[in-house]
Amino acid sequence: MTTACARSKTEALRLLDTRGITALDLDYESGWQDAIELGRRGQKTGIRVEYRSHENIAVKSVAALVAGLSRPKITFRQRNLYCQFELSALSAGELELLEAKAAKVGDYILAGHLMREVDAEWAD
């Protein structure tokens, strides 16, 4: 199963004509508006079209959190960053700085026990 990612409607339309794709992930803010139309086109060619407004990320360590927040964000989606380590491992000041950095790009740092589903993982 090959999943392609579209960052615009124009790219999504192009990808729907590409052989070998079984799923198309709409990763742009107005993708929800295009999901039904593109989904119908995809059905004709056997491609499942998906849109998600957020993603859940399991963060394995403080170092992984710092590294993940340091990389450029390539998705418009809100990322829920579920920390699989004790948040008390960070000082209050460190946690505030990381939370501010996450909030600046629309993300949230959350305790790991709240996690239900995982879309990706950040590890060392």
KOLLORO-864270 format. One record per atom (N, C-alpha, C, O, CB): residue in one letter; atom name; x, y, z. Coordinates in nm, 2 decimals. Glycine has a CB too. Example, Ala and Ser with C-alpha at 12.3 -4.5 7.8 and 13.67 -1.06 7.14 Angstrom:
# residues 2
- type	atom	c1	c2	c3
- A	N	1.32	-0.57	0.78
- A	CA	1.23	-0.45	0.78
- A	C	1.32	-0.33	0.78
- A	O	1.42	-0.33	0.85
- A	CB	1.13	-0.45	0.90
- S	N	1.28	-0.22	0.71
- S	CA	1.37	-0.11	0.71
- S	C	1.29	0.00	0.79
- S	O	1.34	0.11	0.80
- S	CB	1.41	-0.06	0.57
***
This chain:
# residues 124
- type	atom	c1	c2	c3
- M	N	0.08	-0.12	0.00
- M	CA	0.00	0.00	0.00
- M	C	0.09	0.12	0.00
- M	O	0.17	0.14	0.09
- M	CB	-0.10	0.00	0.12
- T	N	0.07	0.21	-0.10
- T	CA	0.15	0.33	-0.11
- T	C	0.06	0.45	-0.08
- T	O	-0.04	0.47	-0.15
- T	CB	0.22	0.34	-0.25
- T	N	0.11	0.53	0.01
- T	CA	0.04	0.65	0.05
- T	C	0.11	0.77	0.00
- T	O	0.23	0.78	0.03
- T	CB	0.01	0.66	0.20
- A	N	0.05	0.86	-0.07
- A	CA	0.11	0.99	-0.11
- A	C	0.05	1.10	-0.03
- A	O	-0.06	1.09	0.03
- A	CB	0.08	1.01	-0.26
- C	N	0.13	1.21	-0.02
- C	CA	0.08	1.32	0.06
- C	C	0.07	1.44	-0.03
- C	O	0.17	1.48	-0.10
- C	CB	0.18	1.35	0.18
- A	N	-0.04	1.51	-0.03
- A	CA	-0.06	1.63	-0.11
- A	C	-0.06	1.75	-0.02
- A	O	-0.13	1.75	0.08
- A	CB	-0.19	1.62	-0.20
- R	N	0.01	1.85	-0.06
- R	CA	0.02	1.98	0.02
- R	C	-0.07	2.09	-0.05
- R	O	-0.07	2.20	0.00
- R	CB	0.16	2.02	0.03
- S	N	-0.14	2.05	-0.15
- S	CA	-0.24	2.15	-0.22
- S	C	-0.34	2.07	-0.30
- S	O	-0.31	1.95	-0.33
- S	CB	-0.16	2.25	-0.31
- K	N	-0.44	2.14	-0.34
- K	CA	-0.54	2.07	-0.43
- K	C	-0.48	2.04	-0.56
- K	O	-0.51	1.93	-0.62
- K	CB	-0.67	2.16	-0.44
- T	N	-0.40	2.13	-0.62
- T	CA	-0.34	2.10	-0.75
- T	C	-0.25	1.97	-0.74
- T	O	-0.26	1.89	-0.83
- T	CB	-0.25	2.22	-0.79
- E	N	-0.18	1.96	-0.63
- E	CA	-0.09	1.84	-0.62
- E	C	-0.18	1.72	-0.60
- E	O	-0.15	1.61	-0.65
- E	CB	0.00	1.86	-0.50
- A	N	-0.29	1.73	-0.52
- A	CA	-0.38	1.62	-0.50
- A	C	-0.44	1.57	-0.64
- A	O	-0.44	1.45	-0.66
- A	CB	-0.49	1.65	-0.41
- L	N	-0.48	1.66	-0.72
- L	CA	-0.53	1.62	-0.85
- L	C	-0.43	1.55	-0.94
- L	O	-0.46	1.45	-1.00
- L	CB	-0.59	1.75	-0.92
- R	N	-0.31	1.60	-0.93
- R	CA	-0.20	1.53	-1.01
- R	C	-0.17	1.39	-0.95
- R	O	-0.16	1.30	-1.03
- R	CB	-0.07	1.62	-1.00
- L	N	-0.17	1.38	-0.82
- L	CA	-0.14	1.25	-0.76
- L	C	-0.26	1.15	-0.78
- L	O	-0.23	1.03	-0.79
- L	CB	-0.12	1.27	-0.61
- L	N	-0.38	1.20	-0.80
- L	CA	-0.49	1.10	-0.83
- L	C	-0.48	1.04	-0.96
- L	O	-0.54	0.94	-0.99
- L	CB	-0.62	1.18	-0.82
- D	N	-0.39	1.10	-1.05
- D	CA	-0.37	1.04	-1.18
- D	C	-0.24	0.96	-1.18
- D	O	-0.19	0.91	-1.29
- D	CB	-0.36	1.15	-1.29
- T	N	-0.18	0.94	-1.07
- T	CA	-0.05	0.86	-1.06
- T	C	-0.07	0.72	-1.03
- T	O	-0.15	0.68	-0.94
- T	CB	0.04	0.92	-0.95
- R	N	-0.01	0.63	-1.10
- R	CA	-0.02	0.49	-1.08
- R	C	0.05	0.44	-0.96
- R	O	0.15	0.50	-0.92
- R	CB	0.03	0.41	-1.21
- G	N	0.00	0.34	-0.89
- G	CA	0.07	0.28	-0.78
- G	C	0.03	0.34	-0.64
- G	O	0.08	0.29	-0.54
- G	CB	0.21	0.29	-0.80
- I	N	-0.05	0.44	-0.64
- I	CA	-0.09	0.50	-0.52
- I	C	-0.23	0.44	-0.47
- I	O	-0.32	0.43	-0.55
- I	CB	-0.11	0.66	-0.53
- T	N	-0.23	0.40	-0.35
- T	CA	-0.36	0.34	-0.29
- T	C	-0.43	0.43	-0.20
- T	O	-0.55	0.42	-0.17
- T	CB	-0.33	0.21	-0.23
- A	N	-0.35	0.53	-0.14
- A	CA	-0.41	0.63	-0.05
- A	C	-0.35	0.77	-0.07
- A	O	-0.23	0.78	-0.10
- A	CB	-0.39	0.58	0.10
- L	N	-0.43	0.87	-0.05
- L	CA	-0.38	1.01	-0.07
- L	C	-0.42	1.08	0.06
- L	O	-0.53	1.09	0.10
- L	CB	-0.45	1.07	-0.19
- D	N	-0.32	1.14	0.12
- D	CA	-0.33	1.21	0.25
- D	C	-0.33	1.36	0.21
- D	O	-0.23	1.41	0.16
- D	CB	-0.22	1.18	0.35
- L	N	-0.44	1.43	0.24
- L	CA	-0.45	1.57	0.22
- L	C	-0.39	1.65	0.34
- L	O	-0.46	1.65	0.44
- L	CB	-0.60	1.62	0.19
- D	N	-0.28	1.70	0.32
- D	CA	-0.21	1.77	0.43
- D	C	-0.20	1.92	0.40
- D	O	-0.09	1.98	0.38
- D	CB	-0.07	1.71	0.45
- Y	N	-0.31	1.99	0.39
- Y	CA	-0.32	2.13	0.37
- Y	C	-0.44	2.18	0.44
- Y	O	-0.54	2.11	0.45
- Y	CB	-0.31	2.17	0.22
- E	N	-0.44	2.30	0.48
- E	CA	-0.55	2.36	0.57
- E	C	-0.69	2.35	0.51
- E	O	-0.78	2.32	0.58
- E	CB	-0.52	2.50	0.60
- S	N	-0.70	2.38	0.38
- S	CA	-0.84	2.37	0.32
- S	C	-0.87	2.24	0.26
- S	O	-0.97	2.22	0.19
- S	CB	-0.85	2.48	0.21
- G	N	-0.79	2.13	0.30
- G	CA	-0.81	2.00	0.25
- G	C	-0.95	1.95	0.28
- G	O	-1.01	1.87	0.21
- G	CB	-0.71	1.91	0.30
- W	N	-1.00	1.99	0.40
- W	CA	-1.14	1.94	0.44
- W	C	-1.24	1.98	0.34
- W	O	-1.34	1.91	0.32
- W	CB	-1.17	1.99	0.58
- Q	N	-1.22	2.10	0.27
- Q	CA	-1.32	2.14	0.17
- Q	C	-1.31	2.06	0.05
- Q	O	-1.41	2.05	-0.03
- Q	CB	-1.29	2.29	0.14
- D	N	-1.20	2.00	0.02
- D	CA	-1.18	1.93	-0.11
- D	C	-1.20	1.78	-0.09
- D	O	-1.20	1.70	-0.19
- D	CB	-1.04	1.96	-0.16
- A	N	-1.20	1.73	0.04
- A	CA	-1.20	1.59	0.07
- A	C	-1.31	1.51	0.00
- A	O	-1.29	1.40	-0.05
- A	CB	-1.21	1.57	0.22
- I	N	-1.43	1.56	-0.01
- I	CA	-1.54	1.49	-0.07
- I	C	-1.52	1.48	-0.22
- I	O	-1.53	1.37	-0.28
- I	CB	-1.68	1.55	-0.04
- E	N	-1.50	1.59	-0.28
- E	CA	-1.47	1.59	-0.43
- E	C	-1.36	1.50	-0.47
- E	O	-1.37	1.42	-0.56
- E	CB	-1.45	1.74	-0.48
- L	N	-1.25	1.52	-0.40
- L	CA	-1.13	1.44	-0.43
- L	C	-1.15	1.29	-0.39
- L	O	-1.10	1.20	-0.46
- L	CB	-1.01	1.49	-0.36
- G	N	-1.23	1.27	-0.29
- G	CA	-1.26	1.13	-0.25
- G	C	-1.34	1.06	-0.36
- G	O	-1.32	0.94	-0.39
- G	CB	-1.34	1.13	-0.12
- R	N	-1.43	1.13	-0.42
- R	CA	-1.51	1.07	-0.53
- R	C	-1.43	1.04	-0.65
- R	O	-1.44	0.94	-0.71
- R	CB	-1.63	1.17	-0.57
- R	N	-1.34	1.13	-0.68
- R	CA	-1.24	1.11	-0.79
- R	C	-1.15	0.99	-0.76
- R	O	-1.12	0.91	-0.85
- R	CB	-1.16	1.23	-0.82
- G	N	-1.11	0.98	-0.64
- G	CA	-1.02	0.87	-0.59
- G	C	-1.09	0.74	-0.60
- G	O	-1.03	0.64	-0.64
- G	CB	-0.98	0.89	-0.45
- Q	N	-1.22	0.73	-0.57
- Q	CA	-1.30	0.61	-0.58
- Q	C	-1.30	0.55	-0.72
- Q	O	-1.29	0.43	-0.74
- Q	CB	-1.44	0.63	-0.53
- K	N	-1.30	0.64	-0.82
- K	CA	-1.30	0.59	-0.95
- K	C	-1.17	0.53	-0.99
- K	O	-1.17	0.44	-1.08
- K	CB	-1.33	0.71	-1.05
- T	N	-1.06	0.56	-0.93
- T	CA	-0.93	0.51	-0.96
- T	C	-0.88	0.41	-0.85
- T	O	-0.76	0.36	-0.86
- T	CB	-0.83	0.62	-0.99
- G	N	-0.96	0.39	-0.75
- G	CA	-0.92	0.30	-0.64
- G	C	-0.82	0.36	-0.54
- G	O	-0.75	0.29	-0.48
- G	CB	-0.85	0.18	-0.70
- I	N	-0.83	0.49	-0.53
- I	CA	-0.74	0.56	-0.43
- I	C	-0.83	0.62	-0.32
- I	O	-0.92	0.69	-0.34
- I	CB	-0.66	0.68	-0.50
- R	N	-0.79	0.58	-0.19
- R	CA	-0.86	0.63	-0.08
- R	C	-0.81	0.77	-0.04
- R	O	-0.69	0.78	-0.03
- R	CB	-0.85	0.53	0.04
- V	N	-0.89	0.87	-0.02
- V	CA	-0.85	1.00	0.01
- V	C	-0.88	1.03	0.16
- V	O	-0.99	1.00	0.20
- V	CB	-0.92	1.11	-0.08
- E	N	-0.78	1.08	0.23
- E	CA	-0.80	1.11	0.37
- E	C	-0.76	1.25	0.41
- E	O	-0.67	1.31	0.34
- E	CB	-0.71	1.01	0.45
- Y	N	-0.83	1.31	0.51
- Y	CA	-0.80	1.44	0.56
- Y	C	-0.80	1.43	0.71
- Y	O	-0.89	1.37	0.77
- Y	CB	-0.90	1.55	0.51
- R	N	-0.69	1.48	0.77
- R	CA	-0.68	1.48	0.92
- R	C	-0.64	1.62	0.96
- R	O	-0.54	1.68	0.90
- R	CB	-0.59	1.37	0.98
- S	N	-0.70	1.68	1.06
- S	CA	-0.66	1.81	1.11
- S	C	-0.55	1.81	1.22
- S	O	-0.49	1.91	1.25
- S	CB	-0.78	1.89	1.16
- H	N	-0.53	1.69	1.27
- H	CA	-0.42	1.68	1.38
- H	C	-0.36	1.55	1.37
- H	O	-0.41	1.45	1.30
- H	CB	-0.48	1.70	1.52
- E	N	-0.24	1.53	1.44
- E	CA	-0.18	1.40	1.45
- E	C	-0.12	1.39	1.59
- E	O	-0.08	1.48	1.65
- E	CB	-0.07	1.39	1.34
- N	N	-0.12	1.26	1.63
- N	CA	-0.07	1.23	1.77
- N	C	0.07	1.17	1.76
- N	O	0.09	1.07	1.68
- N	CB	-0.17	1.13	1.84
- I	N	0.16	1.23	1.83
- I	CA	0.30	1.19	1.82
- I	C	0.34	1.14	1.96
- I	O	0.33	1.22	2.06
- I	CB	0.39	1.30	1.77
- A	N	0.40	1.02	1.97
- A	CA	0.46	0.97	2.09
- A	C	0.60	1.02	2.10
- A	O	0.68	0.99	2.01
- A	CB	0.45	0.81	2.10
- V	N	0.63	1.09	2.20
- V	CA	0.77	1.15	2.22
- V	C	0.84	1.07	2.33
- V	O	0.79	1.07	2.45
- V	CB	0.76	1.30	2.26
- K	N	0.95	1.00	2.29
- K	CA	1.01	0.91	2.38
- K	C	1.10	0.97	2.49
- K	O	1.13	0.90	2.59
- K	CB	1.09	0.81	2.30
- S	N	1.15	1.09	2.46
- S	CA	1.25	1.14	2.56
- S	C	1.25	1.30	2.55
- S	O	1.20	1.36	2.46
- S	CB	1.39	1.09	2.54
- V	N	1.32	1.36	2.65
- V	CA	1.33	1.50	2.64
- V	C	1.41	1.54	2.52
- V	O	1.38	1.64	2.45
- V	CB	1.41	1.55	2.77
- A	N	1.52	1.47	2.49
- A	CA	1.60	1.50	2.38
- A	C	1.52	1.49	2.25
- A	O	1.54	1.57	2.16
- A	CB	1.72	1.40	2.37
- A	N	1.43	1.39	2.24
- A	CA	1.35	1.38	2.12
- A	C	1.25	1.50	2.11
- A	O	1.22	1.54	1.99
- A	CB	1.27	1.24	2.12
- L	N	1.20	1.54	2.22
- L	CA	1.11	1.66	2.22
- L	C	1.18	1.78	2.17
- L	O	1.13	1.86	2.08
- L	CB	1.05	1.68	2.36
- V	N	1.30	1.81	2.23
- V	CA	1.38	1.92	2.19
- V	C	1.41	1.92	2.04
- V	O	1.40	2.01	1.97
- V	CB	1.51	1.93	2.27
- A	N	1.46	1.80	1.99
- A	CA	1.50	1.78	1.85
- A	C	1.38	1.80	1.76
- A	O	1.39	1.87	1.66
- A	CB	1.56	1.65	1.83
- G	N	1.26	1.74	1.80
- G	CA	1.14	1.75	1.71
- G	C	1.09	1.89	1.70
- G	O	1.05	1.94	1.59
- G	CB	1.03	1.67	1.77
- L	N	1.10	1.97	1.81
- L	CA	1.05	2.11	1.80
- L	C	1.15	2.20	1.74
- L	O	1.12	2.31	1.70
- L	CB	1.03	2.16	1.95
- S	N	1.28	2.15	1.72
- S	CA	1.38	2.23	1.65
- S	C	1.37	2.22	1.50
- S	O	1.42	2.31	1.43
- S	CB	1.52	2.19	1.70
- R	N	1.32	2.11	1.45
- R	CA	1.30	2.09	1.31
- R	C	1.19	2.17	1.25
- R	O	1.09	2.20	1.32
- R	CB	1.28	1.94	1.28
- P	N	1.20	2.21	1.13
- P	CA	1.09	2.29	1.07
- P	C	0.97	2.20	1.06
- P	O	0.97	2.08	1.03
- P	CB	1.13	2.34	0.92
- K	N	0.85	2.26	1.09
- K	CA	0.73	2.19	1.08
- K	C	0.68	2.19	0.94
- K	O	0.67	2.29	0.87
- K	CB	0.62	2.26	1.17
- I	N	0.66	2.07	0.88
- I	CA	0.62	2.05	0.74
- I	C	0.48	2.02	0.72
- I	O	0.44	2.00	0.61
- I	CB	0.71	1.94	0.68
- T	N	0.40	2.02	0.83
- T	CA	0.26	2.00	0.81
- T	C	0.18	2.12	0.87
- T	O	0.23	2.18	0.96
- T	CB	0.22	1.86	0.89
- F	N	0.06	2.14	0.82
- F	CA	-0.02	2.24	0.88
- F	C	-0.09	2.19	1.01
- F	O	-0.14	2.27	1.09
- F	CB	-0.13	2.29	0.78
- R	N	-0.10	2.06	1.02
- R	CA	-0.18	1.99	1.13
- R	C	-0.13	2.03	1.27
- R	O	-0.01	2.05	1.29
- R	CB	-0.17	1.84	1.11
- Q	N	-0.22	2.03	1.36
- Q	CA	-0.19	2.05	1.50
- Q	C	-0.13	1.91	1.54
- Q	O	-0.18	1.81	1.52
- Q	CB	-0.31	2.08	1.59
- R	N	-0.01	1.92	1.61
- R	CA	0.05	1.80	1.66
- R	C	0.03	1.79	1.81
- R	O	0.06	1.89	1.89
- R	CB	0.20	1.80	1.63
- N	N	-0.03	1.68	1.86
- N	CA	-0.04	1.66	2.00
- N	C	0.08	1.57	2.04
- N	O	0.10	1.46	2.00
- N	CB	-0.17	1.58	2.04
- L	N	0.17	1.63	2.12
- L	CA	0.30	1.57	2.15
- L	C	0.29	1.50	2.29
- L	O	0.30	1.57	2.39
- L	CB	0.41	1.67	2.15
- Y	N	0.26	1.37	2.28
- Y	CA	0.24	1.29	2.41
- Y	C	0.38	1.24	2.46
- Y	O	0.44	1.16	2.40
- Y	CB	0.15	1.17	2.38
- C	N	0.42	1.30	2.57
- C	CA	0.55	1.27	2.63
- C	C	0.55	1.14	2.70
- C	O	0.47	1.12	2.80
- C	CB	0.59	1.38	2.72
- Q	N	0.63	1.04	2.66
- Q	CA	0.64	0.91	2.72
- Q	C	0.75	0.91	2.83
- Q	O	0.80	0.80	2.86
- Q	CB	0.67	0.81	2.61
- F	N	0.78	1.03	2.88
- F	CA	0.88	1.04	2.99
- F	C	0.81	1.13	3.09
- F	O	0.71	1.20	3.07
- F	CB	1.01	1.10	2.94
- E	N	0.87	1.13	3.21
- E	CA	0.81	1.22	3.32
- E	C	0.83	1.37	3.29
- E	O	0.95	1.41	3.27
- E	CB	0.87	1.18	3.46
- L	N	0.73	1.44	3.28
- L	CA	0.75	1.59	3.25
- L	C	0.82	1.65	3.37
- L	O	0.88	1.76	3.35
- L	CB	0.61	1.65	3.23
- S	N	0.82	1.59	3.48
- S	CA	0.90	1.65	3.60
- S	C	1.05	1.64	3.57
- S	O	1.13	1.69	3.65
- S	CB	0.86	1.57	3.73
- A	N	1.09	1.57	3.47
- A	CA	1.23	1.56	3.43
- A	C	1.28	1.70	3.38
- A	O	1.40	1.72	3.38
- A	CB	1.26	1.45	3.33
- L	N	1.19	1.78	3.34
- L	CA	1.22	1.92	3.30
- L	C	1.19	2.02	3.41
- L	O	1.10	2.00	3.49
- L	CB	1.13	1.96	3.18
- S	N	1.28	2.12	3.42
- S	CA	1.25	2.22	3.51
- S	C	1.13	2.30	3.47
- S	O	1.09	2.29	3.35
- S	CB	1.37	2.32	3.53
- A	N	1.06	2.38	3.55
- A	CA	0.95	2.45	3.52
- A	C	0.98	2.55	3.40
- A	O	0.90	2.57	3.31
- A	CB	0.89	2.53	3.64
- G	N	1.10	2.61	3.41
- G	CA	1.14	2.71	3.31
- G	C	1.16	2.64	3.17
- G	O	1.12	2.69	3.07
- G	CB	1.26	2.78	3.35
- E	N	1.22	2.52	3.17
- E	CA	1.24	2.45	3.05
- E	C	1.11	2.41	2.98
- E	O	1.09	2.42	2.86
- E	CB	1.33	2.32	3.08
- L	N	1.02	2.36	3.07
- L	CA	0.89	2.31	3.02
- L	C	0.81	2.43	2.96
- L	O	0.75	2.42	2.85
- L	CB	0.81	2.25	3.13
- E	N	0.82	2.55	3.03
- E	CA	0.75	2.67	2.97
- E	C	0.81	2.71	2.84
- E	O	0.73	2.74	2.75
- E	CB	0.76	2.78	3.07
- L	N	0.94	2.70	2.82
- L	CA	1.00	2.74	2.70
- L	C	0.96	2.64	2.59
- L	O	0.93	2.69	2.47
- L	CB	1.16	2.74	2.71
- L	N	0.96	2.51	2.62
- L	CA	0.92	2.42	2.52
- L	C	0.77	2.43	2.48
- L	O	0.74	2.42	2.36
- L	CB	0.95	2.27	2.56
- E	N	0.69	2.45	2.58
- E	CA	0.55	2.47	2.55
- E	C	0.52	2.60	2.47
- E	O	0.44	2.59	2.38
- E	CB	0.47	2.49	2.69
- A	N	0.60	2.70	2.49
- A	CA	0.58	2.83	2.41
- A	C	0.63	2.80	2.27
- A	O	0.56	2.85	2.17
- A	CB	0.67	2.94	2.47
- K	N	0.74	2.72	2.25
- K	CA	0.78	2.69	2.12
- K	C	0.68	2.61	2.04
- K	O	0.65	2.63	1.93
- K	CB	0.92	2.62	2.13
- A	N	0.62	2.51	2.11
- A	CA	0.52	2.42	2.05
- A	C	0.40	2.51	2.02
- A	O	0.34	2.50	1.91
- A	CB	0.48	2.31	2.15
- A	N	0.35	2.59	2.11
- A	CA	0.23	2.67	2.09
- A	C	0.25	2.77	1.97
- A	O	0.15	2.80	1.90
- A	CB	0.20	2.75	2.21
- K	N	0.37	2.81	1.95
- K	CA	0.40	2.91	1.84
- K	C	0.37	2.85	1.70
- K	O	0.33	2.92	1.61
- K	CB	0.55	2.95	1.84
- V	N	0.38	2.71	1.69
- V	CA	0.35	2.65	1.56
- V	C	0.22	2.57	1.57
- V	O	0.18	2.49	1.48
- V	CB	0.46	2.55	1.52
- G	N	0.14	2.59	1.68
- G	CA	0.01	2.53	1.69
- G	C	0.00	2.39	1.75
- G	O	-0.09	2.32	1.73
- G	CB	-0.06	2.53	1.56
- D	N	0.11	2.35	1.82
- D	CA	0.12	2.22	1.88
- D	C	0.10	2.22	2.03
- D	O	0.10	2.33	2.09
- D	CB	0.25	2.16	1.85
- Y	N	0.07	2.11	2.09
- Y	CA	0.05	2.10	2.24
- Y	C	0.14	1.99	2.29
- Y	O	0.16	1.88	2.23
- Y	CB	-0.09	2.07	2.27
- I	N	0.20	2.01	2.41
- I	CA	0.28	1.91	2.48
- I	C	0.18	1.86	2.59
- I	O	0.13	1.93	2.67
- I	CB	0.41	1.98	2.55
- L	N	0.17	1.72	2.59
- L	CA	0.07	1.66	2.68
- L	C	0.14	1.54	2.75
- L	O	0.24	1.49	2.70
- L	CB	-0.05	1.61	2.60
- A	N	0.08	1.50	2.86
- A	CA	0.13	1.39	2.94
- A	C	0.10	1.26	2.86
- A	O	0.00	1.25	2.80
- A	CB	0.07	1.38	3.08
- G	N	0.20	1.17	2.86
- G	CA	0.19	1.04	2.78
- G	C	0.07	0.96	2.82
- G	O	0.02	0.89	2.73
- G	CB	0.31	0.97	2.80
- H	N	0.02	0.96	2.94
- H	CA	-0.09	0.87	2.98
- H	C	-0.22	0.91	2.92
- H	O	-0.32	0.83	2.92
- H	CB	-0.10	0.87	3.13
- L	N	-0.23	1.03	2.86
- L	CA	-0.35	1.07	2.79
- L	C	-0.36	1.02	2.64
- L	O	-0.47	1.03	2.58
- L	CB	-0.35	1.22	2.78
- M	N	-0.25	0.96	2.59
- M	CA	-0.25	0.92	2.45
- M	C	-0.34	0.80	2.43
- M	O	-0.34	0.70	2.51
- M	CB	-0.10	0.89	2.42
- R	N	-0.41	0.80	2.32
- R	CA	-0.49	0.69	2.28
- R	C	-0.45	0.63	2.15
- R	O	-0.44	0.51	2.14
- R	CB	-0.64	0.74	2.26
- E	N	-0.42	0.71	2.05
- E	CA	-0.37	0.66	1.92
- E	C	-0.24	0.73	1.88
- E	O	-0.21	0.84	1.93
- E	CB	-0.48	0.69	1.81
- V	N	-0.16	0.66	1.81
- V	CA	-0.03	0.72	1.77
- V	C	-0.02	0.72	1.62
- V	O	-0.04	0.62	1.55
- V	CB	0.09	0.63	1.83
- D	N	0.02	0.84	1.56
- D	CA	0.04	0.85	1.42
- D	C	0.18	0.85	1.38
- D	O	0.22	0.81	1.27
- D	CB	-0.03	0.98	1.37
- A	N	0.27	0.89	1.48
- A	CA	0.41	0.90	1.46
- A	C	0.48	0.89	1.59
- A	O	0.42	0.90	1.70
- A	CB	0.45	1.02	1.38
- E	N	0.61	0.87	1.58
- E	CA	0.70	0.87	1.70
- E	C	0.82	0.95	1.69
- E	O	0.89	0.95	1.58
- E	CB	0.73	0.72	1.74
- W	N	0.86	1.02	1.79
- W	CA	0.98	1.09	1.80
- W	C	1.07	1.02	1.90
- W	O	1.03	1.01	2.02
- W	CB	0.96	1.25	1.84
- A	N	1.18	0.97	1.86
- A	CA	1.28	0.90	1.95
- A	C	1.42	0.96	1.93
- A	O	1.44	1.04	1.83
- A	CB	1.28	0.75	1.92
- D	N	1.51	0.93	2.02
- D	CA	1.64	0.98	2.01
- D	C	1.71	0.93	1.88
- D	O	1.83	0.97	1.85
- D	CB	1.73	0.93	2.12
***
